[in-house]
């Protein structure tokens, strides 16, 4: 590659943003680094138990498919197995994935003949609009997933335009597909879109070989999970997904949810777009709206590019756009968006690359049209561009707005819960509904009453038997001593007979499911000890947390 200046510029920009992020987080947490989501600690807890005890679960004694990314968790476990400190591993994997993603994107842009300035612009836009730092600070697999997805899509479009597809090309594309699906199961949408395109171009053998290789992580996970009493998909995917008829009550309602709320408006919460809750990290309306805009812009660009008589790169760019558009529509219809803007991040990244490639294909015509129109027409064009792209900018700004506060929230609530349990309740059965940090940072036997990390609770939810009354019996059977839960999630039917001992309240909450976490002793005989421990732990807590002992 003759000119790597755009890549170096992007790497320098990302490095500066990461240094600034580290500084901001340290200012908010008293010098401690922390992730912006408790989910990162779920991966870490499962990886720790898998590496040290051979158990795929949040505790060392029970299988539970809480991790939504088998590949990322295995990578963490491999590092933990070497004895390296586990807390920062997820961050460094994300940083490496970010630099590699920029490298691969730069190579692809250069392959399509994009000039230096264009490559710089696209890489900078990708960093800012994805946004990179927001994804890195989650401590999760999303940049890794985007990197594998980009490599897979490019490999597929190259096979489509090839006169003869070699076995090596099929194996490479299949390997990228396997890494992609192993990173996140939503990749099945892209895999399905790729299969449809390959079949359309009558590359049936290629579609079968690539599909069979790419789907292997899903099959392996399903076999192992069912063997250990779980489901064919991770509990986190089944319980967090907002799609499916199980939550809508009927086929007609499910179709309404998909066609009206999702594919027409982006999300059923779109009416709350301008409410105060929009600032929350888990707001999904701006994420859904962004995907809707992508589903308008990308297909339009695909249509305006002339394919007849065009070269391979132009046809690849068009098929790239078609593949991403189909994958985007499938995800929007059947999967979740939002929650620190991460679920749709791979689609936003792919769409930005795809749009830049398609724009480059029509750049001479576009500039000629722009130069040929008068000033009012240019103003209207700019207004149209603002309308089309503003949700992507708003989504990025929302991410920047909450990312550092989210890190402080997790540090002040989840991390302190983990430290408290490790100090006073190691080897003790503890009920919790946010299970990441408490599982990774403590040796307590965490009983997940929400179901992500417990197969029995997950089954009760998926079969319709889950209730507060069910949990009372379940926790009794598990011999749980104390509960650290969000009281507002449950009714007195669950906690009414427990001894309420204290609560912690964090300020300016943007990411935790509730700003107040409550401490209960299930047996009143354990209440005095819990009360003493909470009182003693006050001195170790951040000053901004309001800790009350009853």
C-alpha positions as CSV (number, residue, x, y, z in Angstrom):
1,X,0.0,0.0,0.0
2,X,1.6,3.2,-1.2
3,X,0.1,5.7,1.3
4,X,-0.8,4.8,4.9
5,X,-1.2,8.4,6.1
6,X,-5.0,8.1,6.5
7,X,-4.4,5.0,8.7
8,X,-1.8,6.6,10.8
9,X,-4.0,9.7,11.2
10,X,-6.9,7.5,12.4
11,X,-4.7,5.6,14.8
12,X,-3.4,8.8,16.3
13,X,-6.9,10.2,16.7
14,X,-8.1,7.0,18.4
15,X,-5.1,7.0,20.7
16,X,-5.8,10.6,21.8
17,X,-9.4,9.8,22.4
18,X,-8.5,6.7,24.5
19,X,-6.0,8.8,26.6
20,X,-8.7,11.4,27.2
21,X,-11.2,8.7,28.1
22,X,-8.8,7.2,30.6
23,X,-8.3,10.7,32.2
24,X,-12.1,11.4,32.4
25,X,-12.9,8.0,34.0
26,X,-10.1,8.4,36.5
27,X,-11.4,11.8,37.5
28,X,-14.9,10.4,38.1
29,X,-13.8,7.2,39.9
30,X,-10.9,8.4,42.1
31,X,-8.3,7.0,39.8
32,X,-9.9,3.6,39.1
33,X,-10.7,2.3,35.6
34,X,-14.1,0.8,35.1
35,X,-16.2,-0.5,32.3
36,X,-19.5,1.2,31.3
37,X,-21.6,-1.9,31.5
38,X,-22.0,-4.7,34.1
39,X,-22.3,-7.1,31.2
40,X,-18.5,-6.9,30.6
41,X,-18.0,-8.6,34.0
42,X,-20.4,-11.4,33.0
43,X,-18.1,-12.3,30.2
44,X,-15.2,-12.1,32.6
45,X,-16.9,-14.2,35.3
46,X,-17.8,-17.0,32.9
47,X,-14.3,-16.8,31.4
48,X,-12.7,-17.0,34.9
49,X,-14.7,-20.1,35.8
50,X,-14.1,-21.7,32.5
51,X,-10.3,-21.1,32.7
52,X,-9.9,-22.1,36.3
53,X,-12.6,-24.7,36.9
54,X,-13.7,-25.9,33.4
55,X,-17.3,-24.6,34.1
56,X,-19.1,-22.3,31.7
57,X,-21.1,-20.3,34.2
58,X,-21.0,-17.3,36.5
59,X,-20.3,-19.7,39.4
60,X,-17.8,-22.5,39.6
61,X,-20.4,-25.1,40.4
62,X,-23.1,-24.7,37.8
63,X,-23.4,-24.3,34.0
64,X,-25.2,-21.2,32.9
65,X,-25.0,-19.6,29.4
66,X,-25.0,-16.0,30.5
67,X,-22.4,-14.9,28.0
68,X,-23.7,-13.6,24.7
69,X,-20.4,-14.0,22.9
70,X,-18.8,-17.5,23.2
71,X,-15.7,-16.4,21.2
72,X,-15.0,-13.4,23.3
73,X,-15.4,-15.3,26.5
74,X,-13.1,-18.1,25.2
75,X,-10.5,-15.4,24.3
76,X,-10.7,-14.0,27.9
77,X,-10.5,-17.5,29.3
78,X,-7.4,-18.2,27.3
79,X,-5.7,-15.2,28.7
80,X,-6.8,-15.9,32.3
81,X,-5.4,-19.4,31.9
82,X,-1.9,-17.9,31.6
83,X,-2.3,-16.2,35.0
84,X,-2.5,-12.7,33.6
85,X,-4.7,-10.3,35.7
86,X,-8.2,-10.5,34.3
87,X,-9.7,-7.1,35.0
88,X,-8.2,-5.1,32.1
89,X,-8.0,-7.9,29.5
90,X,-11.3,-7.0,27.9
91,X,-10.2,-3.4,27.5
92,X,-6.9,-4.4,25.7
93,X,-8.7,-6.9,23.4
94,X,-11.0,-4.1,22.4
95,X,-8.2,-1.7,21.8
96,X,-6.4,-4.2,19.6
97,X,-9.6,-4.9,17.7
98,X,-10.1,-1.2,17.2
99,X,-6.7,-0.7,15.6
100,X,-7.1,-3.9,13.5
101,X,-10.6,-2.7,12.3
102,X,-9.1,0.6,11.2
103,X,-6.3,-1.3,9.4
104,X,-8.7,-3.6,7.5
105,X,-11.1,-0.7,6.7
106,X,-8.2,1.3,5.2
107,X,-7.1,-1.7,3.1
108,X,-10.6,-2.2,1.8
109,X,-11.0,1.5,0.9
110,X,-7.7,1.5,-0.9
111,X,-8.7,-1.6,-2.8
112,X,-11.7,0.3,-4.1
113,X,-9.4,3.1,-5.3
114,X,-10.5,5.7,-2.8
115,X,-8.0,8.6,-2.6
116,X,-6.1,9.6,0.5
117,X,-8.4,12.4,1.6
118,X,-11.5,10.2,1.2
119,X,-9.9,7.4,3.2
120,X,-9.0,9.8,6.0
121,X,-12.5,11.2,6.1
122,X,-14.1,7.7,6.2
123,X,-11.8,6.4,9.0
124,X,-12.3,9.6,11.1
125,X,-16.1,9.4,10.6
126,X,-16.1,5.7,11.6
127,X,-14.2,6.5,14.8
128,X,-16.5,9.4,15.7
129,X,-19.9,8.0,14.6
130,X,-19.6,4.4,15.7
131,X,-18.4,5.6,18.2
132,X,-15.2,3.8,19.0
133,X,-14.6,4.9,22.6
134,X,-18.1,4.1,23.6
135,X,-17.7,0.5,22.3
136,X,-14.3,0.1,23.8
137,X,-15.4,1.2,27.3
138,X,-18.2,-1.4,27.3
139,X,-15.4,-4.0,27.6
140,X,-17.3,-6.3,25.3
141,X,-17.0,-7.9,21.9
142,X,-18.6,-5.3,19.6
143,X,-15.6,-4.0,17.8
144,X,-14.2,-7.5,17.4
145,X,-17.6,-8.5,15.9
146,X,-17.6,-5.5,13.5
147,X,-14.0,-6.4,12.4
148,X,-14.9,-10.0,11.6
149,X,-18.2,-8.9,9.9
150,X,-16.3,-6.4,7.7
151,X,-13.9,-9.1,6.6
152,X,-16.7,-11.6,6.0
153,X,-18.8,-9.2,3.9
154,X,-15.8,-8.2,1.7
155,X,-14.8,-11.8,1.2
156,X,-18.4,-12.7,0.1
157,X,-18.7,-9.8,-2.4
158,X,-15.3,-10.7,-3.9
159,X,-16.5,-14.3,-4.4
160,X,-19.7,-13.0,-6.1
161,X,-17.7,-11.1,-8.7
162,X,-15.1,-13.8,-9.2
163,X,-15.5,-15.9,-12.4
164,X,-14.3,-19.0,-10.5
165,X,-14.3,-19.2,-6.7
166,X,-11.4,-21.1,-5.3
167,X,-11.5,-23.5,-2.3
168,X,-9.1,-21.1,-0.5
169,X,-11.6,-18.2,-0.9
170,X,-14.5,-20.3,0.4
171,X,-12.4,-21.5,3.4
172,X,-11.3,-17.9,4.2
173,X,-14.8,-16.5,3.9
174,X,-16.2,-19.4,6.0
175,X,-13.5,-18.8,8.7
176,X,-14.4,-15.1,8.8
177,X,-18.1,-16.1,9.1
178,X,-17.3,-18.5,11.9
179,X,-15.4,-15.8,13.8
180,X,-18.3,-13.4,13.2
181,X,-21.0,-15.8,14.4
182,X,-18.9,-16.8,17.4
183,X,-18.5,-13.2,18.4
184,X,-22.2,-12.5,18.3
185,X,-25.2,-14.7,17.2
186,X,-26.9,-11.7,15.5
187,X,-24.3,-12.4,12.7
188,X,-26.7,-15.0,11.5
189,X,-28.6,-12.1,9.8
190,X,-25.6,-11.2,7.7
191,X,-24.8,-14.9,7.1
192,X,-28.4,-15.4,5.8
193,X,-28.1,-12.3,3.6
194,X,-24.8,-13.6,2.2
195,X,-26.4,-17.0,1.5
196,X,-29.3,-15.4,-0.4
197,X,-26.9,-13.3,-2.6
198,X,-24.7,-16.2,-3.4
199,X,-27.7,-18.3,-4.3
200,X,-29.0,-15.5,-6.5
201,X,-25.7,-15.4,-8.4
202,X,-26.0,-19.3,-8.7
203,X,-22.9,-19.9,-6.5
204,X,-24.7,-22.7,-4.7
205,X,-21.7,-24.8,-3.8
206,X,-20.0,-21.6,-2.4
207,X,-23.1,-20.8,-0.3
208,X,-23.2,-24.3,1.2
209,X,-19.5,-24.5,2.0
210,X,-19.3,-21.0,3.5
211,X,-22.6,-21.4,5.4
212,X,-21.7,-24.8,6.9
213,X,-18.3,-23.5,8.2
214,X,-19.7,-20.2,9.4
215,X,-22.6,-21.7,11.4
216,X,-20.3,-24.1,13.3
217,X,-19.9,-22.0,16.4
218,X,-23.7,-21.8,16.8
219,X,-24.0,-25.6,16.3
220,X,-21.2,-26.4,18.8
221,X,-22.7,-24.0,21.4
222,X,-26.2,-25.5,20.9
223,X,-24.9,-29.1,21.4
224,X,-22.9,-28.3,24.5
225,X,-25.6,-26.0,26.0
226,X,-28.4,-28.6,25.6
227,X,-26.1,-31.3,27.0
228,X,-25.7,-29.2,30.1
229,X,-29.4,-28.4,30.5
230,X,-29.5,-25.1,28.6
231,X,-31.0,-23.9,25.4
232,X,-29.6,-23.7,21.8
233,X,-29.0,-20.0,22.3
234,X,-27.4,-18.2,25.3
235,X,-29.9,-17.2,28.0
236,X,-28.8,-13.6,27.5
237,X,-29.9,-13.7,23.8
238,X,-33.3,-15.4,24.6
239,X,-34.2,-13.2,27.6
240,X,-32.9,-9.9,26.4
241,X,-34.2,-10.1,22.8
242,X,-37.1,-7.9,22.2
243,X,-38.3,-9.8,19.2
244,X,-40.5,-12.9,18.8
245,X,-44.2,-13.6,19.3
246,X,-43.7,-14.9,22.8
247,X,-43.7,-11.3,24.0
248,X,-46.5,-10.0,21.8
249,X,-49.3,-12.6,22.4
250,X,-50.3,-13.4,18.8
251,X,-49.0,-13.7,15.3
252,X,-50.9,-10.5,14.2
253,X,-49.4,-8.5,17.1
254,X,-46.0,-9.9,16.3
255,X,-46.3,-8.8,12.7
256,X,-47.5,-5.3,13.9
257,X,-44.5,-5.1,16.2
258,X,-42.1,-6.0,13.3
259,X,-43.7,-4.0,10.4
260,X,-45.1,-0.9,12.2
261,X,-42.9,-0.3,15.2
262,X,-39.6,-1.7,13.9
263,X,-39.4,-1.4,10.2
264,X,-41.4,1.8,9.9
265,X,-40.3,3.7,13.0
266,X,-37.2,1.8,14.2
267,X,-38.5,0.9,17.7
268,X,-41.7,0.8,19.7
269,X,-40.1,3.4,22.0
270,X,-39.8,6.0,19.3
271,X,-42.4,8.2,20.9
272,X,-40.1,8.7,23.9
273,X,-37.2,10.0,21.7
274,X,-37.3,13.5,23.2
275,X,-38.1,12.5,26.7
276,X,-35.6,12.8,29.6
277,X,-35.0,9.1,29.5
278,X,-33.4,9.5,26.1
279,X,-30.2,10.4,27.9
280,X,-30.1,6.9,29.4
281,X,-27.6,4.5,28.0
282,X,-30.3,1.9,27.5
283,X,-32.6,4.2,25.4
284,X,-33.3,2.4,22.2
285,X,-35.3,4.9,20.2
286,X,-32.3,6.8,18.7
287,X,-30.7,3.5,17.8
288,X,-33.7,2.2,15.9
289,X,-34.2,5.6,14.2
290,X,-30.5,5.4,13.0
291,X,-31.1,2.0,11.5
292,X,-34.2,3.2,9.7
293,X,-32.1,6.0,8.2
294,X,-29.6,3.5,7.0
295,X,-32.3,1.5,5.4
296,X,-33.3,4.6,3.5
297,X,-29.9,5.9,2.5
298,X,-28.1,2.6,1.7
299,X,-30.7,1.1,-0.7
300,X,-31.0,4.5,-2.5
301,X,-27.3,4.5,-3.1
302,X,-27.4,0.9,-4.3
303,X,-30.1,1.9,-6.8
304,X,-28.3,5.0,-8.2
305,X,-25.0,3.2,-8.9
306,X,-24.9,1.9,-12.5
307,X,-23.9,-1.8,-12.5
308,X,-24.2,-2.5,-16.2
309,X,-20.8,-2.4,-17.8
310,X,-19.2,-1.5,-14.5
311,X,-16.0,-3.0,-13.2
312,X,-15.6,-5.6,-10.4
313,X,-15.1,-3.0,-7.6
314,X,-18.3,-1.2,-8.5
315,X,-20.3,-4.4,-8.5
316,X,-18.7,-5.4,-5.2
317,X,-19.7,-2.1,-3.7
318,X,-23.3,-2.6,-4.8
319,X,-23.4,-6.1,-3.4
320,X,-21.8,-4.9,-0.2
321,X,-24.7,-2.4,0.1
322,X,-27.3,-5.0,-0.7
323,X,-25.9,-7.5,1.8
324,X,-25.7,-4.9,4.6
325,X,-29.2,-3.6,3.9
326,X,-30.7,-7.1,4.1
327,X,-28.8,-7.8,7.3
328,X,-29.9,-4.5,8.8
329,X,-33.6,-5.1,8.0
330,X,-33.5,-8.6,9.5
331,X,-31.8,-7.3,12.7
332,X,-34.2,-4.4,13.1
333,X,-37.2,-6.8,12.6
334,X,-36.0,-9.6,14.9
335,X,-33.4,-8.4,17.4
336,X,-32.8,-5.7,19.9
337,X,-31.2,-2.3,19.5
338,X,-29.7,0.2,22.0
339,X,-28.3,-0.4,25.5
340,X,-25.1,1.7,25.2
341,X,-25.8,1.8,21.5
342,X,-24.0,-1.5,21.1
343,X,-26.4,-4.0,19.6
344,X,-26.6,-2.2,16.3
345,X,-23.0,-1.0,16.3
346,X,-21.8,-3.6,13.7
347,X,-24.5,-2.5,11.3
348,X,-23.7,1.2,11.8
349,X,-20.0,0.4,11.1
350,X,-20.7,-1.7,8.0
351,X,-23.2,0.9,6.7
352,X,-20.7,3.7,7.0
353,X,-18.1,1.8,5.0
354,X,-20.7,0.7,2.5
355,X,-22.1,4.2,2.0
356,X,-18.6,5.6,1.5
357,X,-17.9,2.9,-1.2
358,X,-21.1,3.6,-3.0
359,X,-20.6,7.4,-2.9
360,X,-17.2,6.9,-4.3
361,X,-18.7,5.0,-7.2
362,X,-21.0,7.9,-8.1
363,X,-18.7,10.7,-7.0
364,X,-18.1,12.2,-10.5
365,X,-21.8,12.3,-11.2
366,X,-22.7,13.6,-7.8
367,X,-20.1,16.5,-8.0
368,X,-21.4,17.4,-11.5
369,X,-25.0,17.6,-10.3
370,X,-24.0,19.7,-7.2
371,X,-22.0,22.1,-9.4
372,X,-25.0,22.4,-11.8
373,X,-27.6,23.5,-9.3
374,X,-28.3,27.0,-7.9
375,X,-27.9,28.1,-4.3
376,X,-31.5,27.4,-3.1
377,X,-31.3,23.9,-4.5
378,X,-28.0,23.4,-2.7
379,X,-29.7,24.5,0.5
380,X,-32.5,22.0,0.0
381,X,-29.9,19.3,-0.7
382,X,-28.0,20.1,2.5
383,X,-31.3,20.0,4.5
384,X,-32.1,16.6,3.0
385,X,-28.6,15.3,3.9
386,X,-29.0,16.6,7.4
387,X,-32.4,14.9,7.7
388,X,-30.9,11.6,6.5
389,X,-27.8,11.6,8.6
390,X,-28.7,13.5,11.8
391,X,-29.9,10.4,13.8
392,X,-26.5,8.8,13.3
393,X,-24.9,12.0,14.7
394,X,-27.4,12.1,17.5
395,X,-26.7,8.5,18.4
396,X,-23.0,9.1,18.6
397,X,-23.5,12.3,20.7
398,X,-25.8,10.4,23.0
399,X,-23.0,7.8,23.5
400,X,-20.4,10.4,24.3
401,X,-22.8,12.1,26.6
402,X,-23.3,9.0,28.9
403,X,-20.1,6.9,28.5
404,X,-18.0,8.4,31.3
405,X,-21.0,8.7,33.7
406,X,-21.9,5.1,32.9
407,X,-18.4,4.0,34.0
408,X,-18.8,5.9,37.3
409,X,-22.2,4.3,37.8
410,X,-20.9,0.8,37.4
411,X,-17.9,1.6,39.6
412,X,-20.1,3.1,42.4
413,X,-22.8,0.4,42.3
414,X,-21.7,-2.9,40.7
415,X,-18.0,-2.8,41.6
416,X,-18.7,-1.8,45.2
417,X,-21.3,-4.7,45.5
418,X,-18.6,-7.1,44.3
419,X,-16.0,-5.8,46.8
420,X,-18.5,-6.0,49.6
421,X,-19.5,-9.6,48.9
422,X,-15.9,-10.7,48.5
423,X,-15.0,-9.1,51.8
424,X,-17.8,-10.4,53.9
425,X,-19.6,-13.2,52.1
426,X,-17.2,-15.4,50.2
427,X,-18.6,-18.9,49.5
428,X,-22.0,-17.7,50.6
429,X,-25.2,-18.1,48.4
430,X,-26.3,-14.6,47.5
431,X,-29.3,-13.6,45.3
432,X,-28.7,-10.9,42.8
433,X,-30.3,-9.6,39.6
434,X,-27.2,-7.7,38.2
435,X,-24.7,-10.5,38.2
436,X,-21.5,-9.3,36.4
437,X,-19.2,-7.6,38.9
438,X,-20.6,-9.5,41.9
439,X,-19.7,-12.8,40.1
440,X,-16.3,-11.7,38.9
441,X,-15.0,-9.8,41.8
442,X,-16.3,-12.1,44.6
443,X,-16.2,-15.8,45.4
444,X,-19.8,-15.7,46.5
445,X,-22.1,-18.2,45.0
446,X,-24.3,-15.8,43.0
447,X,-27.9,-17.0,42.4
448,X,-29.2,-15.0,39.4
449,X,-32.9,-14.2,40.1
450,X,-33.2,-12.6,36.6
451,X,-32.1,-15.8,34.7
452,X,-29.2,-14.8,32.6
453,X,-26.8,-16.9,34.6
454,X,-29.1,-19.5,35.9
455,X,-30.7,-22.1,33.6
456,X,-33.5,-23.0,36.0
457,X,-34.7,-19.4,36.3
458,X,-34.3,-18.8,32.6
459,X,-36.5,-21.8,31.9
460,X,-39.1,-20.6,34.3
461,X,-39.2,-17.3,32.3
462,X,-39.3,-18.9,28.9
463,X,-42.1,-21.3,30.0
464,X,-44.2,-18.7,31.7
465,X,-43.7,-20.0,35.3
466,X,-41.6,-17.1,36.5
467,X,-43.1,-15.1,39.4
468,X,-42.2,-13.7,42.8
469,X,-43.8,-16.7,44.4
470,X,-41.7,-19.0,42.3
471,X,-38.5,-17.1,43.4
472,X,-39.4,-17.5,47.1
473,X,-39.3,-21.3,46.7
474,X,-36.3,-21.3,44.4
475,X,-34.2,-19.2,46.8
476,X,-35.2,-21.3,49.7
477,X,-34.1,-24.4,47.8
478,X,-30.7,-22.8,47.0
479,X,-30.2,-21.9,50.7
480,X,-29.6,-18.2,49.9
481,X,-28.5,-16.1,52.9
482,X,-28.7,-12.5,51.6
483,X,-30.2,-10.7,48.6
484,X,-28.7,-7.7,46.8
485,X,-31.4,-6.7,44.4
486,X,-33.4,-3.8,42.9
487,X,-36.4,-3.7,45.1
488,X,-38.5,-2.0,42.4
489,X,-38.2,-5.0,40.1
490,X,-40.2,-7.2,42.5
491,X,-43.3,-7.1,44.8
492,X,-43.6,-7.7,48.6
493,X,-44.6,-11.2,47.7
494,X,-40.9,-11.9,47.2
495,X,-39.2,-9.7,49.9
496,X,-42.0,-9.0,52.3
497,X,-40.8,-11.6,54.8
498,X,-37.2,-10.8,54.5
499,X,-35.3,-8.4,56.8
500,X,-34.5,-5.2,55.0
501,X,-31.1,-4.0,56.3
502,X,-29.9,-1.2,54.0
503,X,-29.6,0.4,50.6
504,X,-27.1,2.2,48.4
505,X,-28.1,5.1,46.1
506,X,-25.9,6.4,43.3
507,X,-26.3,9.9,41.7
508,X,-26.8,10.8,38.1
509,X,-27.6,7.3,37.0
510,X,-27.5,6.7,33.2
511,X,-26.8,3.0,32.9
512,X,-27.8,1.0,36.0
513,X,-31.2,-0.5,35.9
514,X,-32.0,1.3,39.2
515,X,-30.2,3.9,41.1
516,X,-31.0,2.2,44.4
517,X,-29.8,-1.4,45.3
518,X,-31.3,-3.0,48.5
519,X,-29.8,-5.4,50.9
520,X,-31.9,-8.1,52.6
521,X,-31.3,-10.9,55.0
522,X,-33.6,-13.8,54.0
523,X,-33.4,-15.1,57.6
524,X,-33.8,-12.4,60.3
525,X,-31.1,-14.2,62.3
526,X,-28.6,-13.1,59.6
527,X,-29.7,-9.4,59.7
528,X,-27.5,-8.2,62.6
529,X,-24.4,-9.5,60.9
530,X,-25.3,-7.9,57.5
531,X,-26.1,-4.7,59.3
532,X,-22.6,-4.6,60.9
533,X,-20.9,-5.4,57.6
534,X,-22.8,-2.7,55.7
535,X,-21.9,-0.2,58.5
536,X,-18.2,-1.2,58.4
537,X,-18.0,-1.0,54.6
538,X,-19.3,2.6,54.5
539,X,-15.8,3.9,55.1
540,X,-14.5,2.2,51.9
541,X,-17.2,3.5,49.6
542,X,-17.0,6.5,47.2
543,X,-18.3,9.6,49.0
544,X,-20.9,10.2,46.3
545,X,-22.8,7.0,47.1
546,X,-25.5,7.5,49.8
547,X,-25.3,4.4,52.0
548,X,-28.1,3.8,54.4
549,X,-28.2,1.1,57.1
550,X,-31.6,0.5,58.7
